[in-house]
Amino acid sequence: MAQQQMDFPQNFQHTDLKARSFTPSLDLGVHNVQGINVWANTAPRGWSTSYQRTKATPPKSNPPTVSVCPATPSNDTELIQQRMQETRIAEQEEQMRFQQEQQMMQMQQEQQMKMQMEQQQQIKMQEQQMMMQKQQEEQLMIQRQQEEQMMIQRQQEEQMRIQQQQEQQMLLQRQQEEQMRIQQQQEQQMLLQRQQEEQ
Protein backbone atom coordinates (compact mmCIF):
# COMPACT_ATOMS: atom_id res chain seq x y z
CA MET A 1 0.00 0.00 0.00
CA ALA A 2 1.37 3.36 -1.01
CA GLN A 3 1.63 5.80 1.92
CA GLN A 4 0.93 9.45 1.29
CA GLN A 5 3.63 11.93 2.31
CA MET A 6 2.78 15.18 4.05
CA ASP A 7 4.66 18.38 3.30
CA PHE A 8 5.73 20.25 6.48
CA PRO A 9 6.61 23.97 6.59
CA GLN A 10 10.22 25.10 6.58
CA ASN A 11 10.12 26.28 10.21
CA PHE A 12 8.75 22.96 11.44
CA GLN A 13 10.62 21.48 14.44
CA HIS A 14 9.94 18.36 16.41
CA THR A 15 8.92 19.13 20.00
CA ASP A 16 10.79 17.30 22.72
CA LEU A 17 8.53 17.01 25.76
CA LYS A 18 11.43 15.83 27.89
CA ALA A 19 12.97 19.31 27.76
CA ARG A 20 9.87 20.79 29.36
CA SER A 21 9.40 21.05 33.08
CA PHE A 22 6.08 19.30 32.97
CA THR A 23 3.73 17.65 30.52
CA PRO A 24 0.32 19.31 30.61
CA SER A 25 -2.78 17.28 29.93
CA LEU A 26 -4.13 18.18 26.50
CA ASP A 27 -7.53 17.79 25.03
CA LEU A 28 -6.65 16.30 21.66
CA GLY A 29 -10.05 17.29 20.34
CA VAL A 30 -8.98 20.94 20.70
CA HIS A 31 -5.17 20.95 20.89
CA ASN A 32 -2.66 19.41 18.56
CA VAL A 33 0.42 17.49 19.69
CA GLN A 34 2.29 20.78 20.26
CA GLY A 35 -0.36 21.97 22.74
CA ILE A 36 -1.74 24.62 20.39
CA ASN A 37 -5.43 25.34 20.29
CA VAL A 38 -6.25 24.79 16.67
CA TRP A 39 -9.70 26.33 17.05
CA ALA A 40 -8.50 29.63 18.59
CA ASN A 41 -8.87 32.81 16.53
CA THR A 42 -5.58 34.26 17.84
CA ALA A 43 -2.15 33.20 16.74
CA PRO A 44 -0.36 30.70 18.98
CA ARG A 45 1.98 32.13 21.66
CA GLY A 46 4.73 30.68 23.74
CA TRP A 47 4.44 29.75 27.43
CA SER A 48 4.05 32.73 29.76
CA THR A 49 6.88 33.49 32.20
CA SER A 50 4.40 34.47 34.89
CA TYR A 51 3.15 30.90 35.25
CA GLN A 52 3.12 29.78 38.89
CA ARG A 53 5.33 26.73 39.26
CA THR A 54 4.76 24.10 41.86
CA LYS A 55 7.19 23.50 44.69
CA ALA A 56 8.14 20.14 43.25
CA THR A 57 9.42 21.77 40.09
CA PRO A 58 12.51 23.95 40.55
CA PRO A 59 12.48 27.25 38.65
CA LYS A 60 14.74 27.73 35.69
CA SER A 61 16.45 30.86 34.50
CA ASN A 62 15.24 30.63 30.90
CA PRO A 63 11.64 29.83 29.96
CA PRO A 64 11.13 26.76 27.80
CA THR A 65 11.02 27.34 24.09
CA VAL A 66 8.11 26.03 22.13
CA SER A 67 8.36 25.48 18.42
CA VAL A 68 5.42 26.94 16.60
CA CYS A 69 3.86 24.96 13.80
CA PRO A 70 0.83 25.79 11.71
CA ALA A 71 -2.24 24.14 13.09
CA THR A 72 -3.24 20.90 11.44
CA PRO A 73 -6.99 20.49 11.35
CA SER A 74 -8.50 17.13 12.13
CA ASN A 75 -10.11 17.15 8.69
CA ASP A 76 -6.71 16.28 7.18
CA THR A 77 -6.50 13.20 9.39
CA GLU A 78 -9.98 12.14 8.40
CA LEU A 79 -9.11 12.75 4.76
CA ILE A 80 -5.95 10.65 5.10
CA GLN A 81 -7.86 7.87 6.84
CA GLN A 82 -10.53 8.03 4.15
CA ARG A 83 -7.91 7.82 1.42
CA MET A 84 -6.19 4.95 3.20
CA GLN A 85 -9.54 3.19 3.50
CA GLU A 86 -10.24 3.78 -0.18
CA THR A 87 -6.78 2.48 -1.08
CA ARG A 88 -7.36 -0.59 1.08
CA ILE A 89 -10.75 -1.20 -0.55
CA ALA A 90 -9.22 -0.73 -4.01
CA GLU A 91 -6.48 -3.24 -3.15
CA GLN A 92 -9.07 -5.73 -1.89
CA GLU A 93 -11.10 -5.26 -5.06
CA GLU A 94 -7.97 -5.70 -7.16
CA GLN A 95 -7.11 -8.85 -5.24
CA MET A 96 -10.65 -10.18 -5.69
CA ARG A 97 -10.48 -9.33 -9.38
CA PHE A 98 -7.14 -11.13 -9.66
CA GLN A 99 -8.57 -14.18 -7.88
CA GLN A 100 -11.60 -14.16 -10.18
CA GLU A 101 -9.31 -13.94 -13.22
CA GLN A 102 -7.27 -16.85 -11.89
CA GLN A 103 -10.45 -18.86 -11.33
CA MET A 104 -11.61 -18.02 -14.85
CA MET A 105 -8.24 -19.05 -16.29
CA GLN A 106 -8.36 -22.27 -14.28
CA MET A 107 -11.88 -22.99 -15.50
CA GLN A 108 -10.82 -22.29 -19.09
CA GLN A 109 -7.83 -24.60 -18.70
CA GLU A 110 -10.07 -27.31 -17.24
CA GLN A 111 -12.51 -26.88 -20.12
CA GLN A 112 -9.68 -27.07 -22.64
CA MET A 113 -8.33 -30.20 -20.98
CA LYS A 114 -11.83 -31.70 -20.99
CA MET A 115 -12.25 -30.86 -24.68
CA GLN A 116 -8.84 -32.36 -25.46
CA MET A 117 -9.75 -35.53 -23.56
CA GLU A 118 -13.05 -35.74 -25.42
CA GLN A 119 -11.27 -35.23 -28.74
CA GLN A 120 -8.76 -37.94 -27.85
CA GLN A 121 -11.60 -40.29 -26.92
CA GLN A 122 -13.36 -39.52 -30.19
CA ILE A 123 -10.12 -40.17 -32.10
CA LYS A 124 -9.68 -43.47 -30.27
CA MET A 125 -13.25 -44.46 -31.01
CA GLN A 126 -12.78 -43.56 -34.68
CA GLU A 127 -9.57 -45.56 -34.81
CA GLN A 128 -11.30 -48.53 -33.20
CA GLN A 129 -14.17 -48.25 -35.66
CA MET A 130 -11.74 -48.04 -38.58
CA MET A 131 -9.86 -51.06 -37.25
CA MET A 132 -13.08 -53.02 -36.87
CA GLN A 133 -14.11 -52.01 -40.37
CA LYS A 134 -10.76 -53.14 -41.74
CA GLN A 135 -11.10 -56.45 -39.93
CA GLN A 136 -14.58 -56.91 -41.32
CA GLU A 137 -13.36 -56.07 -44.81
CA GLU A 138 -10.49 -58.51 -44.43
CA GLN A 139 -12.88 -61.20 -43.24
CA LEU A 140 -15.18 -60.52 -46.18
CA MET A 141 -12.23 -60.66 -48.56
CA ILE A 142 -11.06 -63.96 -47.05
CA GLN A 143 -14.58 -65.32 -47.26
CA ARG A 144 -14.83 -64.28 -50.91
CA GLN A 145 -11.50 -65.87 -51.67
CA GLN A 146 -12.62 -69.07 -50.00
CA GLU A 147 -15.86 -69.01 -51.95
CA GLU A 148 -13.96 -68.41 -55.18
CA GLN A 149 -11.61 -71.26 -54.39
CA MET A 150 -14.52 -73.55 -53.62
CA MET A 151 -16.19 -72.52 -56.88
CA ILE A 152 -13.01 -73.18 -58.82
CA GLN A 153 -12.66 -76.52 -57.12
CA ARG A 154 -16.23 -77.41 -58.00
CA GLN A 155 -15.65 -76.38 -61.58
CA GLN A 156 -12.54 -78.51 -61.72
CA GLU A 157 -14.39 -81.43 -60.23
CA GLU A 158 -17.20 -80.98 -62.72
CA GLN A 159 -14.74 -80.87 -65.56
CA MET A 160 -13.08 -84.01 -64.30
CA ARG A 161 -16.43 -85.76 -64.06
CA ILE A 162 -17.34 -84.70 -67.60
CA GLN A 163 -13.97 -85.83 -68.86
CA GLN A 164 -14.40 -89.18 -67.18
CA GLN A 165 -17.81 -89.56 -68.69
CA GLN A 166 -16.42 -88.74 -72.11
CA GLU A 167 -13.64 -91.25 -71.68
CA GLN A 168 -16.09 -93.90 -70.61
CA GLN A 169 -18.28 -93.18 -73.60
CA MET A 170 -15.32 -93.40 -75.92
CA LEU A 171 -14.27 -96.63 -74.34
CA LEU A 172 -17.75 -98.06 -74.77
CA GLN A 173 -17.82 -96.88 -78.32
CA ARG A 174 -14.49 -98.55 -79.02
CA GLN A 175 -15.71 -101.71 -77.46
CA GLN A 176 -18.82 -101.64 -79.56
CA GLU A 177 -16.83 -100.98 -82.69
CA GLU A 178 -14.52 -103.82 -81.84
CA GLN A 179 -17.44 -106.12 -81.33
CA MET A 180 -18.93 -105.04 -84.61
CA ARG A 181 -15.69 -105.67 -86.37
CA ILE A 182 -15.35 -109.11 -84.82
CA GLN A 183 -18.89 -109.92 -85.74
CA GLN A 184 -18.32 -108.85 -89.33
CA GLN A 185 -15.22 -111.00 -89.52
CA GLN A 186 -17.15 -113.95 -88.23
CA GLU A 187 -19.89 -113.41 -90.73
CA GLN A 188 -17.39 -113.16 -93.55
CA GLN A 189 -15.72 -116.34 -92.44
CA MET A 190 -19.02 -118.12 -92.28
CA LEU A 191 -19.93 -116.85 -95.71
CA LEU A 192 -16.67 -118.08 -97.15
CA GLN A 193 -17.08 -121.43 -95.51
CA ARG A 194 -20.52 -121.83 -97.02
CA GLN A 195 -19.25 -120.98 -100.45
CA GLN A 196 -16.54 -123.52 -100.17
CA GLU A 197 -18.98 -126.13 -99.04
CA GLU A 198 -21.24 -125.46 -102.00
CA GLN A 199 -18.48 -125.93 -104.43
Contacts in CASP RR format, 6 or more apart in sequence:
PFRMAT RR
TARGET T0000
AUTHOR 0000-0000-0000
METHOD contacts of the structure
MODEL  1
MAQQQMDFPQNFQHTDLKARSFTPSLDLGVHNVQGINVWANTAPRGWSTS
YQRTKATPPKSNPPTVSVCPATPSNDTELIQQRMQETRIAEQEEQMRFQQ
EQQMMQMQQEQQMKMQMEQQQQIKMQEQQMMMQKQQEEQLMIQRQQEEQM
MIQRQQEEQMRIQQQQEQQMLLQRQQEEQMRIQQQQEQQMLLQRQQEEQ
1 84 0 8 1.000
1 87 0 8 1.000
1 88 0 8 1.000
1 91 0 8 1.000
2 87 0 8 1.000
4 80 0 8 1.000
4 83 0 8 1.000
4 84 0 8 1.000
6 76 0 8 1.000
8 69 0 8 1.000
9 69 0 8 1.000
9 70 0 8 1.000
11 67 0 8 1.000
11 68 0 8 1.000
11 69 0 8 1.000
12 67 0 8 1.000
12 69 0 8 1.000
13 67 0 8 1.000
13 69 0 8 1.000
14 67 0 8 1.000
15 33 0 8 1.000
15 34 0 8 1.000
15 66 0 8 1.000
15 67 0 8 1.000
17 23 0 8 1.000
19 64 0 8 1.000
20 64 0 8 1.000
21 53 0 8 1.000
21 57 0 8 1.000
21 60 0 8 1.000
21 64 0 8 1.000
22 57 0 8 1.000
24 35 0 8 1.000
26 33 0 8 1.000
26 35 0 8 1.000
29 74 0 8 1.000
30 37 0 8 1.000
30 38 0 8 1.000
30 39 0 8 1.000
31 37 0 8 1.000
31 38 0 8 1.000
32 38 0 8 1.000
32 69 0 8 1.000
32 71 0 8 1.000
32 72 0 8 1.000
34 66 0 8 1.000
34 67 0 8 1.000
34 68 0 8 1.000
34 69 0 8 1.000
36 44 0 8 1.000
36 68 0 8 1.000
36 69 0 8 1.000
36 71 0 8 1.000
37 44 0 8 1.000
38 71 0 8 1.000
38 72 0 8 1.000
38 73 0 8 1.000
38 74 0 8 1.000
44 68 0 8 1.000
44 71 0 8 1.000
46 66 0 8 1.000
46 68 0 8 1.000
47 63 0 8 1.000
47 64 0 8 1.000
47 66 0 8 1.000
49 63 0 8 1.000
53 59 0 8 1.000
END
